[in-house]
Amino acid sequence: MEEKTIEGGLIGNKYALTIAILLLTIALINSWYLSQTQIVQGADFSLTTVSGENYSLNSSRGKVVLINFMATSCPICRSEMPELRKVWDAYGGSVVMISISVDPFSDTDDILRSYARSFGANWIWARDVVGATADYRVSGTPTTVIVDQGGQVRYRYVGYTDATILLKDIEGLVNRN
């Protein structure tokens, strides 16, 4: 009795598996890319800042707004603060910056004021007691969102983001008008 081996089946399965993995990878990359570039209306929120003033996103229409969702207990947030400070130093009053604590029970107004002061961070600071974290689908800290002059979310970054990226994004928005 003669024994036959089917080599093509095994090789064909390897190619099919490789192609399937390649297609899945392309689909995941495409999904990620679309989530990064999707333009959606920024959800309005109104918060009381740590200085006792009221702030709402709609009050900043006509300006670029950088929203940084953070927590003082987050080590990555702490390491990102000098990057945000570079953005503030570059754009100051021409861009609205607000850092919002996603941990409003631990991050009291006093703790946030002290934290901001330690970094020379003179922009708006608030605690999320109204659900802005959920509205912006924040799943980790830091999360930085850049909203254009018309109130649309243009950029969204989860994790540490270098100032050069933020500055490039903001420059593109500021210079398009």
C-alpha positions, -999 to 999 in steps of 0.1 A, spaced: 0 0 0 14 33 -10 11 62 15 2 97 1 9 129 19 -10 161 14 15 189 17 -6 215 0 -33 214 26 -10 224 54 8 251 34 -26 264 21 -38 266 57 -7 286 67 -13 311 39 -50 314 48 -41 320 84 -15 346 75 -39 364 52 -66 363 79 -42 378 105 -31 405 80 -67 414 72 -76 416 109 -46 438 116 -55 461 88 -91 463 101 -79 471 136 -55 498 124 -82 513 103 -106 513 132 -80 530 155 -73 556 128 -109 565 123 -114 568 161 -85 593 162 -97 614 133 -134 613 138 -149 647 143 -177 648 168 -194 676 187 -178 682 221 -203 675 248 -210 707 268 -204 707 305 -205 732 333 -182 729 362 -172 750 392 -135 756 391 -112 753 421 -112 791 422 -150 791 426 -158 804 391 -183 787 367 -169 773 335 -188 758 306 -173 745 273 -199 765 253 -185 797 268 -152 790 250 -167 789 215 -144 807 191 -113 794 209 -94 762 208 -99 743 240 -75 717 255 -92 694 281 -69 673 302 -87 645 322 -63 636 350 -59 626 386 -33 637 411 -27 601 421 -17 592 384 21 590 379 17 594 341 -4 625 347 23 639 369 50 633 342 28 649 315 24 681 334 56 697 321 44 690 286 11 707 293 30 736 308 49 740 274 16 742 256 4 769 282 36 788 278 33 788 240 -4 797 237 -15 811 271 -45 832 266 -52 823 230 -61 787 239 -83 777 268 -68 749 289 -87 730 316 -75 701 337 -104 681 351 -98 656 379 -116 623 372 -113 615 410 -134 643 425 -136 626 459 -99 623 465 -88 654 446 -104 681 466 -102 718 455 -73 723 480 -54 693 466 -59 704 430 -48 740 438 -16 728 455 -9 703 426 -14 731 400 8 755 419 36 729 422 38 728 384 31 765 377 0 754 359 -21 786 358 -49 773 336 -84 763 347 -87 734 372 -119 716 382 -132 684 396 -156 663 375 -188 662 395 -211 664 365 -201 634 343 -178 650 318 -155 620 321 -183 597 309 -194 621 282 -159 621 267 -155 583 271 -125 586 294 -112 552 302 -78 560 315 -57 589 326 -44 611 313 -68 616 284 -63 648 265 -90 662 241 -86 691 218 -118 709 208 -118 734 178 -133 768 177 -167 754 166 -169 731 196 -159 699 177 -135 673 191 -106 672 167 -80 652 186 -81 627 215 -51 612 232 -50 585 259 -18 583 279 12 605 280 13 630 251 44 649 242 40 687 239 53 686 203 22 666 193 -2 689 211 15 721 198 13 708 162 -24 700 166 -32 733 182 -11 753 157 -31 737 128 -64 747 144 -53 782 154 -39 789 119 -68 776 99 -89 807 108 
